[in-house]
Amino acid sequence: MRESILVLVAAVALASSGADLTAPYHATWSLARRTTLDLRVTAVTNVIAPVSMQLTNGRADVLVLPILIENRSRQVITDWIGHEWYGGNLPVTQFGASVRRIDVPATSWRTSDAYLVGEDPTFEPTVWQPGQSHLLAIRLNYPGTGQRHMLPLVEAGSEGRYVVKVTLIFRRGTNPAKLRVGTDSEYFESQEIEFTVRKPQHD
């Protein structure tokens, strides 16, 4: 799966050649507190375009924003981040994103849970050791499952300039058994990251 994600990230790069949202917006995240740890988020590329990808329900134009999250603290942190899936309920995730067009008011954010690209039913914790970075490829136009629909963060054909902020809910340490958000959970919200969506490139 990691190899296919890296190939897709490379394809994305090749094809593309205001409001205070600091409180967790998801109802189940309300117990988490703002972290004091030093975490950094950077975009692998700031220009993306939809890439045609074969999914279970057929081919689709998939819009992916690859980012790096770096743990610059001295603490080990653990998070649960779900991949997109095609059936049943929405996958569990402790990762979110807020997106708006750069030319709309700073209060006009589209916010939802965020999922990694690629249909994958497995669900393992992601652990950041001190100084470690992880590549996360966010599916911006994920429509949800057949049973639970979602409003995509960005439509695949919506060209333009955008800003995104990502929210990570995590615990310190490496205890993978603690999936539910609790009073020992923390959240981190990134700075605004600008990116541009271009037309899909088809043969």
C-alpha positions in Angstrom: 0.0 0.0 0.0 2.8 2.5 0.9 4.4 1.9 -2.5 1.2 2.6 -4.4 0.7 5.8 -2.3 4.1 7.0 -3.3 3.4 6.3 -6.9 0.2 8.2 -6.7 1.9 11.1 -5.0 4.5 11.2 -7.8 1.7 11.1 -10.4 -0.1 14.0 -8.7 3.0 16.1 -8.8 3.7 15.2 -12.4 0.1 15.9 -13.5 0.1 19.2 -11.9 3.7 20.3 -13.6 -9.3 33.9 9.1 -11.7 32.0 11.1 -10.6 30.5 14.4 -11.0 26.7 14.1 -8.7 25.9 16.9 -11.3 23.9 18.9 -11.9 20.3 17.7 -15.0 20.4 15.5 -15.9 16.7 15.7 -18.3 15.9 18.5 -16.3 12.9 19.7 -13.1 15.0 20.0 -14.4 17.4 22.6 -12.4 15.8 25.4 -9.1 16.4 23.7 -7.0 19.4 24.8 -4.7 21.6 22.6 -1.2 20.2 22.6 1.9 22.0 23.5 4.1 19.7 21.5 6.1 20.9 18.5 4.5 19.3 15.4 5.0 20.6 11.9 3.0 20.1 8.7 4.3 20.8 5.2 2.8 20.1 1.8 4.9 17.8 -0.5 3.5 19.8 -3.4 1.3 22.8 -3.6 -0.1 22.2 -7.0 -2.3 19.1 -7.5 -4.6 17.7 -10.2 -7.0 14.7 -10.2 -5.5 11.4 -11.1 -7.6 8.6 -12.6 -7.6 5.6 -10.2 -9.2 2.2 -10.3 -11.4 1.7 -7.2 -13.8 -1.1 -6.3 -16.8 0.7 -7.8 -14.9 1.7 -11.0 -12.5 4.3 -12.1 -12.6 7.8 -10.5 -10.7 11.0 -10.6 -9.0 11.1 -7.3 -7.8 14.4 -5.8 -4.9 13.9 -3.3 -2.9 16.3 -1.2 0.3 14.8 0.1 1.6 16.3 3.3 4.3 15.5 5.8 3.7 15.6 9.5 6.9 15.9 11.6 7.2 15.3 15.3 9.8 17.8 16.5 9.0 17.1 20.2 10.8 14.7 22.5 7.6 12.7 23.0 6.3 9.6 21.2 2.8 10.2 19.9 0.2 7.8 18.4 -2.8 8.5 16.2 -5.4 6.4 14.4 -5.9 7.5 10.8 -8.4 5.7 8.5 -8.2 5.0 4.8 -11.1 5.6 2.5 -13.5 2.7 2.0 -16.4 2.0 -0.3 -19.1 0.2 1.7 -20.8 0.2 5.1 -20.2 2.9 7.7 -17.5 5.5 7.4 -14.1 4.4 8.6 -13.0 5.4 12.0 -10.4 8.2 12.0 -8.9 10.7 14.3 -7.8 13.0 11.6 -9.7 16.0 10.1 -9.3 18.8 7.6 -10.8 22.2 6.9 -10.6 23.6 3.4 -11.8 26.9 1.7 -11.2 28.6 -1.5 -8.7 31.4 -1.1 -11.1 34.0 -2.7 -14.0 33.4 -0.2 -14.5 34.8 3.3 -12.3 33.4 6.0 -15.4 32.0 7.7 -16.4 29.8 4.8 -14.6 26.6 5.6 -15.7 23.1 4.6 -14.8 20.8 7.4 -14.9 17.0 7.9 -13.1 13.9 8.9 -10.2 13.2 6.6 -9.1 9.9 5.1 -6.0 8.6 3.4 -6.2 7.7 -0.3 -6.5 4.0 -1.2 -9.2 1.5 -0.2 -7.8 -0.3 2.8 -9.9 -2.0 5.5 -7.0 -2.5 7.9 -6.7 -0.1 10.7 -3.4 0.3 12.5 -2.1 3.1 14.7 0.4 5.5 13.3 3.3 6.2 15.7 5.6 9.2 15.5 8.9 8.8 17.3 10.7 12.0 18.3 12.1 13.6 15.1 10.1 11.3 12.8 8.0 12.4 9.9 5.2 10.5 8.1 3.8 11.1 4.6 0.0 11.3 4.6 -1.8 11.4 1.3 -5.3 13.0 2.0 -8.2 12.1 -0.4 -9.7 15.6 -0.7 -12.7 14.5 -2.8 -13.7 11.4 -0.9 -17.5 11.0 -1.3 -18.0 8.6 1.6 -19.3 5.0 1.4 -22.4 3.6 -0.3 -24.2 3.8 3.0 -22.7 7.0 4.4 -22.2 9.9 2.1 -19.8 12.8 2.7 -19.5 16.2 1.2 -16.0 16.2 -0.4 -13.6 18.7 1.0 -12.8 19.7 -2.6 -14.6 18.6 -5.8 -12.3 16.9 -8.3 -13.2 19.4 -11.1 -13.1 22.5 -8.9 -10.0 24.3 -10.2 -8.6 27.2 -8.2 -6.5 28.2 -5.2 -7.4 26.8 -1.7 -6.1 26.8 1.8 -6.3 23.7 4.1 -5.7 23.1 7.8 -5.4 19.6 9.2 -6.3 18.4 12.7 -4.6 15.5 14.4 -6.0 13.8 17.5 -3.4 11.8 19.3 -2.1 10.3 22.6 1.4 10.4 24.0 3.1 7.0 24.0 2.5 3.9 21.9 -0.6 2.4 23.5 -2.6 1.2 20.5 -5.5 -0.1 22.6 -6.8 3.4 23.4 -8.8 4.2 20.3 -11.5 6.4 21.8 -10.8 10.0 22.5 -10.4 10.7 26.2 -9.2 13.3 28.6 -5.6 12.2 27.9 -6.0 12.9 24.2 -4.5 16.0 22.6 -5.1 17.8 19.3 -2.9 19.7 16.9 -4.2 22.0 14.2 -1.8 23.0 11.5 -1.2 26.4 10.0 -3.0 27.3 6.8 -1.4 25.6 3.8 -2.1 27.0 0.3 -2.5 24.7 -2.7 -3.8 25.0 -6.3 -6.1 22.5 -8.0 -5.6 22.1 -11.8 -7.6 20.3 -14.5 -7.2 16.5 -14.6 -4.7 15.2 -17.1 -6.2 12.3 -19.2 -4.7 10.5 -22.2 
